[in-house]
Amino acid sequence: MNFERIDELLLGEPVYRIKQIKKALYQDLIDDWSQATTLPLILREKLNKESPLAIDAELFESDDKKTVKALITLKDGVKIETVLMEHKDGRNTVCVSSQAGCALACAFCATGKAGFKRNLTAFEIAQQVFLFGRYLKKIKQKITNIVFMGMGEPFLNYDNVLNTIKFLNDPDGFGLGARNFSISTSGIIEGIRKLSTERMEINLAISLHAPNQKLRSDLMPINKKYPIGKVLEAVAEYVRTRKRRVMFEYVMISGVNDSNKDANELAKIMKKPLYFVNLISLNPVPGFEPSTSERTEKFKTILLEHGVQVTQRYRFGQDIDAACGQLAGKDE
């Protein structure tokens, strides 16, 4: 899919062509210019030749039909992943990647084991959304939410991530409301502070996964540069500035971070009015197994007893390796 040349190819065309093309691309979600029947045939043929809309992707559907994962090959051969998740309440969430690979090397993450290749452009991020927008259109459904929780650290590609959100938020284009976007960071403090200055009401999530400095550093090496205490200070400032809730993601890993002691320790730092914890069942990766449902329930109960707001995320797509980086890693 090549958006980059569209403006160049439209030089000399009437201004109203831009509106026609925006509607065809972002609302009608065409995958071939021949479908844009409001455009002259000669222009459609030119665009198909110079700016094709096909996305090189392989799709994998889970047995329960609730999750679809795509392995996308970019024009330089780099592979990235994106996941579509259908929720019980009717929401359709697309989890997008912001980087090819990741340099942070979190111990439990398949993406980190593959290493970092490069940042994705705004168009490369957006095409993940268009891929599933087209997919859902065929069954008369729409994307309701977009989360930057796929491959990579979004705040290490801040400008392209924000440009993507602005692009997809455009009411004359894809038109998804700002509150339907969420960015998850491992704790890049500069990014948290920068997001607090944005006018758009984008949701912030923190990949926490441990209640203290030592364990978090063992699981997430980035914690040595951005200690958990400093990250929480930045989040507290964000909440004071924006008056918005912040989600703390906590992946449940058997025998690693799921003890009663861990739960009590987590409760001490999470009992804040606009904080809530999202417990996530780990999609297994070598060396780590998910906590049992009984252990997760006990962990959740302890948090609730301390007055912490907590939700529990359904495990999506284990049968199709839906955890970030699992498909790309296998392919390589």
Buried (B, 14 or more C-beta within 10 A) or exposed (E): BBBEEBEEBBEEBEEEBBEBBBBBBBBBBBBEBBEBEEBEEEBBEBBBEEBBBEBBBEBBBBEEEBBBBBBBBBEEEBBBBBBBBBBEEEEBBBBBBBBBBBBBBBBBBBBBBBEBBBBBBBBBBBBBBBBBBBBBBEEEBEBBBBBBBBBBBBBBBBEBBBBBBBBBBEEEBBEBEBEBBBBBBBBBBEBBBBBBEEEEEBBBBBBBBBBBEEBBBEBBBBBEEBBBEEBBEBBBBBBEEBEBBBBBBBBBBBEBBBBEEBBBBBBEBBEBEBBBBBBBBBBBBEEBBBBEEEBBEBBBEBBEEBEBBBEBBEBBBBEBBBBBBBBBBEEE
